[in-house]
Amino acid sequence: MSLASWRSPLARALHRNRSLVYSRYLQLATVRSDGRPANRTVVFRGFLEETNQLQFVTDARSQKVEQIEHISAAEACWYFPNTREQFRLAGQLTLVPANCPHADLLAARQRLWQALSDPARTQFAWADPGQPRNDDVGFAVPSPDATTPLPTFCLLLLDPDRVDHLELRGDPQNRGLYHRDAAGNWSMQAVNP
């Protein structure tokens, strides 16, 4: 698979905004089973090797897992303040839990687990997310093993099929719409901002 044409401007934006720790944070929107939107901030963890799929992590016990199982369509919105660029990436989500039947995805899940910091890994051993908080007992847990992912740890992949890139600098501003066809080929059309 060849890399999508939108990867180059995204890589450039990431590089030019690298001094901002929050430039790796983006918003991911999904749809709840009742049809209502759900939006949250996630951390970009790189691309799945040899693909255009963006990697994130999530807890198997979180509400977004249920939302993904109900409707896998999602859209991410990513703003880069230094370069005044916005990327909207729409596509399908794939959840990679501990019991995933695909060995290559399980290997990617393990690699990502090993790349996390100890504090990030420890969050997957905390008390169940979204449940009533009784005290801090559910958070005083030892750091998990750095090589073997906890069962609560999931890799989450966004496979875009549409990317909207808006450059807010310039007069007029620039905007490009990237689309992936059924054969997997990408095209870009410049449109009015």
Backbone as JSON Lines, residues from 0, in Angstrom:
{"i":0,"aa":"M","n":[0.84,-1.18,0.0],"ca":[0.0,0.0,0.0],"c":[0.88,1.24,0.0]}
{"i":1,"aa":"S","n":[0.54,2.19,-0.84],"ca":[1.32,3.44,-0.87],"c":[0.71,4.43,0.11]}
{"i":2,"aa":"L","n":[1.54,5.34,0.56],"ca":[1.07,6.33,1.51],"c":[0.17,7.34,0.8]}
{"i":3,"aa":"A","n":[-0.86,7.77,1.49],"ca":[-1.83,8.72,0.93],"c":[-1.18,10.08,0.74]}
{"i":4,"aa":"S","n":[-1.67,10.82,-0.24],"ca":[-1.12,12.13,-0.56],"c":[-1.3,13.14,0.57]}
{"i":5,"aa":"W","n":[-2.29,12.95,1.46],"ca":[-2.49,13.86,2.58],"c":[-1.47,13.65,3.7]}
{"i":6,"aa":"R","n":[-0.74,12.55,3.65],"ca":[0.25,12.27,4.69],"c":[1.37,13.3,4.7]}
{"i":7,"aa":"S","n":[1.77,13.79,3.53],"ca":[2.87,14.76,3.45],"c":[2.51,16.07,4.14]}
{"i":8,"aa":"P","n":[1.35,16.71,3.84],"ca":[1.02,17.93,4.56],"c":[0.79,17.7,6.06]}
{"i":9,"aa":"L","n":[0.27,16.52,6.43],"ca":[0.09,16.22,7.84],"c":[1.44,16.07,8.54]}
{"i":10,"aa":"A","n":[2.37,15.37,7.91],"ca":[3.72,15.21,8.49],"c":[4.4,16.57,8.65]}
{"i":11,"aa":"R","n":[4.22,17.43,7.66],"ca":[4.8,18.77,7.72],"c":[4.19,19.56,8.89]}
{"i":12,"aa":"A","n":[2.87,19.47,9.06],"ca":[2.21,20.17,10.16],"c":[2.7,19.64,11.51]}
{"i":13,"aa":"L","n":[2.8,18.32,11.63],"ca":[3.31,17.74,12.88],"c":[4.73,18.23,13.17]}
{"i":14,"aa":"H","n":[5.57,18.25,12.15],"ca":[6.94,18.69,12.34],"c":[7.01,20.17,12.73]}
{"i":15,"aa":"R","n":[6.25,21.0,12.05],"ca":[6.31,22.44,12.3],"c":[5.62,22.84,13.61]}
{"i":16,"aa":"N","n":[4.85,21.94,14.21],"ca":[4.18,22.2,15.48],"c":[4.75,21.34,16.61]}
{"i":17,"aa":"R","n":[5.87,20.69,16.38],"ca":[6.43,19.74,17.34],"c":[6.8,20.37,18.68]}
{"i":18,"aa":"S","n":[7.02,21.67,18.72],"ca":[7.36,22.33,19.97],"c":[6.15,22.43,20.91]}
{"i":19,"aa":"L","n":[4.97,22.21,20.39],"ca":[3.75,22.25,21.2],"c":[3.36,20.83,21.58]}
{"i":20,"aa":"V","n":[3.48,20.5,22.87],"ca":[3.2,19.13,23.31],"c":[1.79,18.72,22.93]}
{"i":21,"aa":"Y","n":[0.86,19.65,22.93],"ca":[-0.54,19.32,22.63],"c":[-0.81,19.19,21.13]}
{"i":22,"aa":"S","n":[0.19,19.35,20.3],"ca":[-0.05,19.18,18.86],"c":[-0.31,17.72,18.5]}
{"i":23,"aa":"R","n":[-0.1,16.8,19.42],"ca":[-0.41,15.39,19.18],"c":[-1.8,15.03,19.69]}
{"i":24,"aa":"Y","n":[-2.54,16.01,20.22],"ca":[-3.9,15.79,20.69],"c":[-4.88,16.19,19.6]}
{"i":25,"aa":"L","n":[-5.9,15.39,19.41],"ca":[-6.94,15.71,18.44],"c":[-8.27,15.23,18.99]}
{"i":26,"aa":"Q","n":[-9.34,15.7,18.37],"ca":[-10.68,15.33,18.81],"c":[-11.18,14.21,17.91]}
{"i":27,"aa":"L","n":[-11.79,13.2,18.53],"ca":[-12.34,12.06,17.81],"c":[-13.82,11.97,18.12]}
{"i":28,"aa":"A","n":[-14.64,12.02,17.08],"ca":[-16.09,11.95,17.24],"c":[-16.6,10.6,16.76]}
{"i":29,"aa":"T","n":[-17.49,10.02,17.56],"ca":[-18.17,8.78,17.22],"c":[-19.66,9.0,17.43]}
{"i":30,"aa":"V","n":[-20.45,7.93,17.25],"ca":[-21.9,8.02,17.43],"c":[-22.32,6.99,18.47]}
{"i":31,"aa":"R","n":[-23.1,7.45,19.47],"ca":[-23.62,6.54,20.49],"c":[-24.72,5.67,19.9]}
{"i":32,"aa":"S","n":[-25.07,4.61,20.61],"ca":[-26.12,3.7,20.13],"c":[-27.47,4.39,20.02]}
{"i":33,"aa":"D","n":[-27.68,5.51,20.76],"ca":[-28.94,6.25,20.66],"c":[-28.9,7.3,19.55]}
{"i":34,"aa":"G","n":[-27.81,7.31,18.77],"ca":[-27.69,8.24,17.65],"c":[-27.07,9.58,18.0]}
{"i":35,"aa":"R","n":[-26.79,9.81,19.27],"ca":[-26.19,11.09,19.69],"c":[-24.69,11.06,19.46]}
{"i":36,"aa":"P","n":[-24.11,12.22,19.11],"ca":[-22.66,12.26,18.91],"c":[-21.9,12.17,20.23]}
{"i":37,"aa":"A","n":[-20.7,11.66,20.15],"ca":[-19.79,11.6,21.29],"c":[-18.43,12.08,20.79]}
{"i":38,"aa":"N","n":[-17.82,12.99,21.53],"ca":[-16.56,13.57,21.12],"c":[-15.6,13.54,22.29]}
{"i":39,"aa":"R","n":[-14.33,13.24,22.0],"ca":[-13.34,13.23,23.07],"c":[-11.97,13.54,22.47]}
{"i":40,"aa":"T","n":[-11.04,13.92,23.33],"ca":[-9.67,14.19,22.91],"c":[-8.86,12.9,23.05]}
{"i":41,"aa":"V","n":[-8.09,12.59,22.02],"ca":[-7.22,11.42,22.02],"c":[-5.81,11.87,21.66]}
{"i":42,"aa":"V","n":[-4.86,11.0,21.93],"ca":[-3.46,11.28,21.63],"c":[-3.04,10.46,20.42]}
{"i":43,"aa":"F","n":[-2.49,11.13,19.42],"ca":[-1.98,10.47,18.23],"c":[-0.73,9.68,18.61]}
{"i":44,"aa":"R","n":[-0.74,8.38,18.29],"ca":[0.37,7.48,18.64],"c":[1.11,6.99,17.4]}
{"i":45,"aa":"G","n":[1.05,7.77,16.33],"ca":[1.73,7.4,15.11],"c":[0.82,6.64,14.16]}
{"i":46,"aa":"F","n":[1.41,6.2,13.05],"ca":[0.67,5.44,12.05],"c":[1.0,3.97,12.2]}
{"i":47,"aa":"L","n":[0.02,3.12,11.95],"ca":[0.27,1.69,11.89],"c":[1.24,1.46,10.74]}
{"i":48,"aa":"E","n":[2.27,0.66,10.98],"ca":[3.33,0.45,9.99],"c":[2.77,0.13,8.61]}
{"i":49,"aa":"E","n":[3.34,0.8,7.6],"ca":[3.02,0.54,6.2],"c":[1.57,0.82,5.83]}
{"i":50,"aa":"T","n":[0.87,1.65,6.64],"ca":[-0.53,1.97,6.34],"c":[-0.76,3.47,6.53]}
{"i":51,"aa":"N","n":[-1.98,3.9,6.23],"ca":[-2.42,5.27,6.48],"c":[-3.3,5.35,7.72]}
{"i":52,"aa":"Q","n":[-3.31,4.3,8.52],"ca":[-4.17,4.23,9.7],"c":[-3.52,4.91,10.9]}
{"i":53,"aa":"L","n":[-4.25,5.82,11.52],"ca":[-3.79,6.52,12.7],"c":[-4.02,5.64,13.92]}
{"i":54,"aa":"Q","n":[-3.05,5.63,14.84],"ca":[-3.12,4.81,16.04],"c":[-3.46,5.66,17.27]}
{"i":55,"aa":"F","n":[-4.36,5.11,18.08],"ca":[-4.71,5.68,19.38],"c":[-4.8,4.51,20.35]}
{"i":56,"aa":"V","n":[-4.95,4.81,21.62],"ca":[-5.18,3.76,22.61],"c":[-6.5,4.05,23.32]}
{"i":57,"aa":"T","n":[-7.11,2.98,23.82],"ca":[-8.34,3.14,24.6],"c":[-8.45,1.98,25.57]}
{"i":58,"aa":"D","n":[-9.3,2.16,26.55],"ca":[-9.56,1.15,27.56],"c":[-10.76,0.31,27.11]}
{"i":59,"aa":"A","n":[-10.64,-1.0,27.18],"ca":[-11.72,-1.9,26.76],"c":[-13.0,-1.65,27.56]}
{"i":60,"aa":"R","n":[-12.88,-1.02,28.72],"ca":[-14.04,-0.77,29.58],"c":[-14.69,0.58,29.31]}
{"i":61,"aa":"S","n":[-14.13,1.37,28.39],"ca":[-14.64,2.72,28.16],"c":[-15.9,2.71,27.3]}
{"i":62,"aa":"Q","n":[-16.65,3.8,27.36],"ca":[-17.88,3.93,26.59],"c":[-17.62,3.96,25.09]}
{"i":63,"aa":"K","n":[-16.46,4.47,24.68],"ca":[-16.21,4.57,23.24],"c":[-16.12,3.2,22.6]}
{"i":64,"aa":"V","n":[-15.74,2.17,23.37],"ca":[-15.69,0.82,22.81],"c":[-17.08,0.38,22.37]}
{"i":65,"aa":"E","n":[-18.07,0.61,23.21],"ca":[-19.46,0.28,22.85],"c":[-19.89,1.08,21.62]}
{"i":66,"aa":"Q","n":[-19.51,2.35,21.56],"ca":[-19.89,3.19,20.43],"c":[-19.25,2.66,19.14]}
{"i":67,"aa":"I","n":[-18.01,2.23,19.2],"ca":[-17.31,1.72,18.03],"c":[-17.95,0.41,17.57]}
{"i":68,"aa":"E","n":[-18.34,-0.43,18.52],"ca":[-18.98,-1.7,18.16],"c":[-20.34,-1.46,17.53]}
{"i":69,"aa":"H","n":[-21.02,-0.36,17.9],"ca":[-22.33,-0.05,17.34],"c":[-22.2,0.54,15.93]}
{"i":70,"aa":"I","n":[-21.4,1.58,15.8],"ca":[-21.17,2.24,14.51],"c":[-19.68,2.56,14.45]}
{"i":71,"aa":"S","n":[-19.0,2.02,13.45],"ca":[-17.55,2.21,13.4],"c":[-17.12,3.49,12.68]}
{"i":72,"aa":"A","n":[-18.08,4.21,12.09],"ca":[-17.74,5.46,11.41],"c":[-17.32,6.51,12.44]}
{"i":73,"aa":"A","n":[-16.3,7.29,12.08],"ca":[-15.81,8.31,13.0],"c":[-15.16,9.43,12.2]}
{"i":74,"aa":"E","n":[-14.95,10.55,12.88],"ca":[-14.22,11.66,12.28],"c":[-13.34,12.3,13.34]}
{"i":75,"aa":"A","n":[-12.11,12.56,12.95],"ca":[-11.16,13.24,13.83],"c":[-10.96,14.66,13.31]}
{"i":76,"aa":"C","n":[-10.78,15.59,14.23],"ca":[-10.49,16.98,13.87],"c":[-9.23,17.37,14.61]}
{"i":77,"aa":"W","n":[-8.26,17.88,13.85],"ca":[-6.93,18.14,14.38],"c":[-6.52,19.55,13.96]}
{"i":78,"aa":"Y","n":[-6.24,20.4,14.94],"ca":[-5.84,21.78,14.64],"c":[-4.4,22.0,15.09]}
{"i":79,"aa":"F","n":[-3.63,22.63,14.21],"ca":[-2.24,22.95,14.48],"c":[-2.09,24.46,14.56]}
{"i":80,"aa":"P","n":[-1.9,25.02,15.77],"ca":[-1.89,26.47,15.94],"c":[-0.7,27.19,15.31]}
{"i":81,"aa":"N","n":[0.5,26.6,15.33],"ca":[1.65,27.3,14.76],"c":[1.5,27.55,13.26]}
{"i":82,"aa":"T","n":[0.95,26.58,12.56],"ca":[0.81,26.7,11.11],"c":[-0.61,27.06,10.68]}
{"i":83,"aa":"R","n":[-1.52,27.17,11.66],"ca":[-2.92,27.53,11.4],"c":[-3.54,26.61,10.36]}
{"i":84,"aa":"E","n":[-3.46,25.3,10.63],"ca":[-4.01,24.29,9.74],"c":[-4.98,23.4,10.51]}
{"i":85,"aa":"Q","n":[-6.0,22.96,9.8],"ca":[-6.95,22.0,10.35],"c":[-7.05,20.81,9.41]}
{"i":86,"aa":"F","n":[-7.04,19.62,10.0],"ca":[-7.27,18.38,9.25],"c":[-8.5,17.71,9.84]}
{"i":87,"aa":"R","n":[-9.45,17.36,8.99],"ca":[-10.59,16.55,9.39],"c":[-10.46,15.22,8.65]}
{"i":88,"aa":"L","n":[-10.36,14.15,9.41],"ca":[-10.11,12.82,8.85],"c":[-11.31,11.94,9.17]}
{"i":89,"aa":"A","n":[-12.04,11.53,8.15],"ca":[-13.23,10.7,8.33],"c":[-12.97,9.31,7.81]}
{"i":90,"aa":"G","n":[-13.47,8.32,8.52],"ca":[-13.27,6.95,8.08],"c":[-13.86,5.97,9.07]}
{"i":91,"aa":"Q","n":[-13.27,4.78,9.08],"ca":[-13.75,3.69,9.92],"c":[-12.75,3.4,11.03]}
{"i":92,"aa":"L","n":[-13.29,3.08,12.21],"ca":[-12.47,2.7,13.35],"c":[-12.39,1.18,13.44]}
{"i":93,"aa":"T","n":[-11.23,0.71,13.84],"ca":[-11.02,-0.71,14.13],"c":[-10.47,-0.8,15.55]}
{"i":94,"aa":"L","n":[-11.12,-1.61,16.35],"ca":[-10.69,-1.84,17.72],"c":[-9.86,-3.12,17.75]}
{"i":95,"aa":"V","n":[-8.71,-3.06,18.4],"ca":[-7.83,-4.23,18.51],"c":[-7.72,-4.58,20.0]}
{"i":96,"aa":"P","n":[-8.62,-5.45,20.49],"ca":[-8.58,-5.87,21.89],"c":[-7.63,-7.04,22.09]}
{"i":97,"aa":"A","n":[-7.53,-7.51,23.32],"ca":[-6.63,-8.62,23.65],"c":[-6.97,-9.9,22.9]}
{"i":98,"aa":"N","n":[-8.23,-10.09,22.54],"ca":[-8.64,-11.33,21.87],"c":[-8.79,-11.16,20.36]}
{"i":99,"aa":"C","n":[-8.13,-10.18,19.8],"ca":[-8.19,-9.96,18.35],"c":[-7.64,-11.18,17.62]}
{"i":100,"aa":"P","n":[-8.33,-11.65,16.57],"ca":[-7.88,-12.84,15.87],"c":[-6.72,-12.6,14.88]}
{"i":101,"aa":"H","n":[-6.35,-11.35,14.66],"ca":[-5.31,-11.03,13.67],"c":[-3.95,-10.85,14.35]}
{"i":102,"aa":"A","n":[-3.03,-11.75,14.06],"ca":[-1.71,-11.75,14.7],"c":[-0.95,-10.45,14.45]}
{"i":103,"aa":"D","n":[-1.06,-9.9,13.23],"ca":[-0.32,-8.67,12.94],"c":[-0.85,-7.5,13.75]}
{"i":104,"aa":"L","n":[-2.16,-7.44,13.97],"ca":[-2.73,-6.36,14.79],"c":[-2.41,-6.56,16.26]}
{"i":105,"aa":"L","n":[-2.39,-7.81,16.72],"ca":[-1.98,-8.07,18.11],"c":[-0.52,-7.67,18.33]}
{"i":106,"aa":"A","n":[0.32,-7.89,17.34],"ca":[1.73,-7.47,17.45],"c":[1.83,-5.96,17.5]}
{"i":107,"aa":"A","n":[1.02,-5.25,16.71],"ca":[1.01,-3.78,16.74],"c":[0.52,-3.29,18.1]}
{"i":108,"aa":"R","n":[-0.5,-3.97,18.65],"ca":[-1.02,-3.63,19.98],"c":[0.1,-3.76,21.02]}
{"i":109,"aa":"Q","n":[0.86,-4.84,20.96],"ca":[1.94,-5.06,21.91],"c":[3.04,-4.01,21.75]}
{"i":110,"aa":"R","n":[3.41,-3.7,20.52],"ca":[4.44,-2.68,20.29],"c":[4.01,-1.33,20.88]}
{"i":111,"aa":"L","n":[2.75,-0.99,20.69],"ca":[2.26,0.3,21.2],"c":[2.26,0.3,22.73]}
{"i":112,"aa":"W","n":[1.85,-0.81,23.34],"ca":[1.89,-0.93,24.8],"c":[3.31,-0.7,25.31]}
{"i":113,"aa":"Q","n":[4.27,-1.3,24.66],"ca":[5.65,-1.19,25.09],"c":[6.2,0.22,24.89]}
{"i":114,"aa":"A","n":[5.62,0.98,23.97],"ca":[6.07,2.35,23.71],"c":[5.47,3.36,24.7]}
{"i":115,"aa":"L","n":[4.44,2.96,25.43],"ca":[3.81,3.87,26.39],"c":[4.71,4.1,27.6]}
{"i":116,"aa":"S","n":[4.49,5.23,28.25],"ca":[5.2,5.5,29.51],"c":[4.56,4.66,30.63]}
{"i":117,"aa":"D","n":[5.28,4.5,31.73],"ca":[4.72,3.77,32.88],"c":[3.41,4.39,33.37]}
{"i":118,"aa":"P","n":[3.34,5.73,33.53],"ca":[2.06,6.31,33.97],"c":[0.91,6.05,32.99]}
{"i":119,"aa":"A","n":[1.19,6.05,31.7],"ca":[0.14,5.77,30.71],"c":[-0.32,4.32,30.82]}
{"i":120,"aa":"R","n":[0.61,3.39,30.98],"ca":[0.23,1.98,31.14],"c":[-0.57,1.76,32.42]}
{"i":121,"aa":"T","n":[-0.2,2.45,33.49],"ca":[-0.86,2.27,34.78],"c":[-2.34,2.63,34.73]}
{"i":122,"aa":"Q","n":[-2.72,3.58,33.88],"ca":[-4.13,3.97,33.77],"c":[-5.03,2.8,33.39]}
{"i":123,"aa":"F","n":[-4.48,1.82,32.68],"ca":[-5.28,0.67,32.26],"c":[-5.49,-0.33,33.4]}
{"i":124,"aa":"A","n":[-4.84,-0.1,34.55],"ca":[-5.04,-0.92,35.74],"c":[-5.93,-0.22,36.78]}
{"i":125,"aa":"W","n":[-6.28,1.02,36.5],"ca":[-7.13,1.78,37.43],"c":[-8.53,1.18,37.5]}
{"i":126,"aa":"A","n":[-9.32,1.71,38.43],"ca":[-10.73,1.32,38.56],"c":[-11.46,1.59,37.25]}
{"i":127,"aa":"D","n":[-12.58,0.9,37.05],"ca":[-13.35,1.0,35.81],"c":[-13.73,2.44,35.47]}
{"i":128,"aa":"P","n":[-13.39,2.88,34.24],"ca":[-13.74,4.24,33.83],"c":[-15.25,4.44,33.76]}
{"i":129,"aa":"G","n":[-15.68,5.63,34.16],"ca":[-17.1,6.0,34.08],"c":[-17.95,5.51,35.22]}
{"i":130,"aa":"Q","n":[-17.39,4.73,36.14],"ca":[-18.14,4.22,37.27],"c":[-18.02,5.19,38.46]}
{"i":131,"aa":"P","n":[-18.96,5.16,39.4],"ca":[-18.87,6.06,40.56],"c":[-17.55,5.88,41.3]}
{"i":132,"aa":"R","n":[-17.0,6.99,41.7],"ca":[-15.71,6.99,42.4],"c":[-15.95,6.89,43.89]}
{"i":133,"aa":"N","n":[-15.43,5.84,44.51],"ca":[-15.61,5.64,45.94],"c":[-14.51,6.3,46.74]}
{"i":134,"aa":"D","n":[-13.3,6.11,46.33],"ca":[-12.14,6.72,46.97],"c":[-10.98,6.52,46.01]}
{"i":135,"aa":"D","n":[-9.78,6.74,46.49],"ca":[-8.61,6.62,45.61],"c":[-7.99,5.23,45.63]}
{"i":136,"aa":"V","n":[-8.65,4.26,46.28],"ca":[-8.1,2.91,46.37],"c":[-7.93,2.29,44.98]}
{"i":137,"aa":"G","n":[-8.85,2.5,44.09],"ca":[-8.78,1.93,42.76],"c":[-7.71,2.53,41.87]}
{"i":138,"aa":"F","n":[-6.97,3.49,42.43],"ca":[-5.93,4.16,41.64],"c":[-4.53,3.94,42.2]}
{"i":139,"aa":"A","n":[-4.46,3.33,43.37],"ca":[-3.16,3.02,43.98],"c":[-2.76,1.62,43.54]}
{"i":140,"aa":"V","n":[-2.33,1.52,42.3],"ca":[-1.98,0.21,41.73],"c":[-0.52,0.22,41.29]}
{"i":141,"aa":"P","n":[0.11,-0.93,41.31],"ca":[1.5,-0.98,40.84],"c":[1.56,-0.83,39.32]}
{"i":142,"aa":"S","n":[2.7,-0.41,38.85],"ca":[2.9,-0.3,37.4],"c":[2.81,-1.69,36.78]}
{"i":143,"aa":"P","n":[2.05,-1.81,35.69],"ca":[1.96,-3.12,35.03],"c":[3.26,-3.48,34.31]}
{"i":144,"aa":"D","n":[3.36,-4.73,33.95],"ca":[4.5,-5.22,33.19],"c":[4.6,-4.43,31.89]}
{"i":145,"aa":"A","n":[5.8,-3.99,31.55],"ca":[5.99,-3.14,30.37],"c":[6.0,-3.93,29.07]}
{"i":146,"aa":"T","n":[6.05,-5.24,29.14],"ca":[6.13,-6.02,27.89],"c":[4.8,-6.65,27.5]}
{"i":147,"aa":"T","n":[3.97,-7.0,28.47],"ca":[2.71,-7.69,28.18],"c":[1.52,-6.76,28.45]}
{"i":148,"aa":"P","n":[0.75,-6.42,27.42],"ca":[-0.39,-5.52,27.62],"c":[-1.44,-6.11,28.56]}
{"i":149,"aa":"L","n":[-2.03,-5.26,29.36],"ca":[-3.16,-5.67,30.19],"c":[-4.35,-5.97,29.29]}
{"i":150,"aa":"P","n":[-5.27,-6.82,29.72],"ca":[-6.45,-7.14,28.9],"c":[-7.33,-5.92,28.63]}
{"i":151,"aa":"T","n":[-7.24,-4.9,29.46],"ca":[-8.06,-3.69,29.28],"c":[-7.51,-2.76,28.2]}
{"i":152,"aa":"F","n":[-6.28,-3.01,27.77],"ca":[-5.62,-2.14,26.8],"c":[-6.04,-2.53,25.38]}
{"i":153,"aa":"C","n":[-6.49,-1.52,24.62],"ca":[-6.87,-1.72,23.22],"c":[-6.14,-0.73,22.33]}
{"i":154,"aa":"L","n":[-5.75,-1.22,21.19],"ca":[-5.27,-0.36,20.11],"c":[-6.51,0.07,19.33]}
{"i":155,"aa":"L","n":[-6.56,1.33,18.96],"ca":[-7.68,1.86,18.18],"c":[-7.1,2.47,16.91]}
{"i":156,"aa":"L","n":[-7.62,2.04,15.76],"ca":[-7.12,2.5,14.47],"c":[-8.2,3.29,13.74]}
{"i":157,"aa":"L","n":[-7.83,4.42,13.18],"ca":[-8.71,5.18,12.3],"c":[-8.16,5.06,10.89]}
{"i":158,"aa":"D","n":[-8.97,4.49,10.0],"ca":[-8.6,4.31,8.6],"c":[-9.37,5.34,7.77]}
{"i":159,"aa":"P","n":[-8.77,6.49,7.49],"ca":[-9.49,7.55,6.78],"c":[-9.82,7.18,5.33]}
{"i":160,"aa":"D","n":[-10.98,7.64,4.89],"ca":[-11.33,7.56,3.47],"c":[-11.6,8.94,2.9]}
{"i":161,"aa":"R","n":[-11.67,9.95,3.79],"ca":[-11.81,11.35,3.38],"c":[-10.98,12.21,4.33]}
{"i":162,"aa":"V","n":[-10.25,13.15,3.75],"ca":[-9.47,14.09,4.56],"c":[-9.7,15.49,4.01]}
{"i":163,"aa":"D","n":[-10.05,16.4,4.9],"ca":[-10.29,17.8,4.55],"c":[-9.16,18.6,5.21]}
{"i":164,"aa":"H","n":[-8.32,19.21,4.4],"ca":[-7.17,19.98,4.9],"c":[-7.41,21.45,4.61]}
{"i":165,"aa":"L","n":[-7.5,22.25,5.68],"ca":[-7.75,23.68,5.57],"c":[-6.55,24.44,6.12]}
{"i":166,"aa":"E","n":[-5.96,25.29,5.28],"ca":[-4.87,26.16,5.71],"c":[-5.46,27.55,5.93]}
{"i":167,"aa":"L","n":[-5.46,28.0,7.18],"ca":[-6.12,29.26,7.52],"c":[-5.26,30.48,7.28]}
{"i":168,"aa":"R","n":[-4.0,30.29,6.92],"ca":[-3.17,31.44,6.57],"c":[-3.34,31.7,5.08]}
{"i":169,"aa":"G","n":[-3.06,32.91,4.68],"ca":[-3.19,33.26,3.27],"c":[-4.49,33.99,2.99]}
{"i":170,"aa":"D","n":[-4.5,34.64,1.86],"ca":[-5.69,35.38,1.46],"c":[-5.82,35.25,-0.05]}
{"i":171,"aa":"P","n":[-6.6,34.34,-0.56],"ca":[-7.55,33.51,0.2],"c":[-6.86,32.32,0.85]}
{"i":172,"aa":"Q","n":[-7.58,31.7,1.77],"ca":[-7.07,30.51,2.42],"c":[-7.1,29.34,1.44]}
{"i":173,"aa":"N","n":[-6.39,28.27,1.78],"ca":[-6.33,27.09,0.91],"c":[-7.03,25.91,1.57]}
{"i":174,"aa":"R","n":[-7.73,25.14,0.75],"ca":[-8.43,23.97,1.25],"c":[-8.38,22.87,0.2]}
{"i":175,"aa":"G","n":[-8.04,21.67,0.64],"ca":[-8.0,20.52,-0.25],"c":[-8.8,19.38,0.32]}
{"i":176,"aa":"L","n":[-9.59,18.73,-0.53],"ca":[-10.37,17.56,-0.13],"c":[-9.74,16.32,-0.76]}
{"i":177,"aa":"Y","n":[-9.35,15.39,0.06],"ca":[-8.75,14.13,-0.38],"c":[-9.81,13.03,-0.24]}
{"i":178,"aa":"H","n":[-9.9,12.19,-1.26],"ca":[-10.87,11.08,-1.25],"c":[-10.17,9.81,-1.68]}
{"i":179,"aa":"R","n":[-10.55,8.71,-1.01],"ca":[-10.04,7.39,-1.4],"c":[-11.15,6.67,-2.16]}
{"i":180,"aa":"D","n":[-10.84,6.16,-3.34],"ca":[-11.84,5.45,-4.13],"c":[-11.9,3.97,-3.71]}
{"i":181,"aa":"A","n":[-12.8,3.23,-4.32],"ca":[-13.01,1.83,-3.96],"c":[-11.77,0.98,-4.19]}
{"i":182,"aa":"A","n":[-10.91,1.39,-5.09],"ca":[-9.67,0.65,-5.37],"c":[-8.55,1.02,-4.4]}
{"i":183,"aa":"G","n":[-8.79,2.0,-3.52],"ca":[-7.78,2.41,-2.55],"c":[-6.89,3.54,-3.01]}
{"i":184,"aa":"N","n":[-7.2,4.13,-4.16],"ca":[-6.41,5.24,-4.69],"c":[-6.93,6.56,-4.14]}
{"i":185,"aa":"W","n":[-6.0,7.46,-3.84],"ca":[-6.35,8.77,-3.31],"c":[-6.31,9.83,-4.4]}
{"i":186,"aa":"S","n":[-7.24,10.78,-4.33],"ca":[-7.23,11.94,-5.21],"c":[-7.46,13.17,-4.34]}
{"i":187,"aa":"M","n":[-7.03,14.31,-4.84],"ca":[-7.22,15.57,-4.11],"c":[-7.8,16.6,-5.05]}
{"i":188,"aa":"Q","n":[-8.76,17.37,-4.5],"ca":[-9.34,18.47,-5.24],"c":[-9.24,19.73,-4.4]}
{"i":189,"aa":"A","n":[-8.69,20.79,-4.95],"ca":[-8.68,22.07,-4.28],"c":[-10.09,22.63,-4.34]}
{"i":190,"aa":"V","n":[-10.58,23.15,-3.22],"ca":[-11.92,23.71,-3.15],"c":[-11.86,25.07,-2.47]}
{"i":191,"aa":"N","n":[-12.93,25.81,-2.58],"ca":[-13.0,27.09,-1.89],"c":[-13.01,26.87,-0.38]}
{"i":192,"aa":"P","n":[-12.33,27.72,0.37],"ca":[-12.31,27.54,1.83],"c":[-13.68,27.8,2.44]}
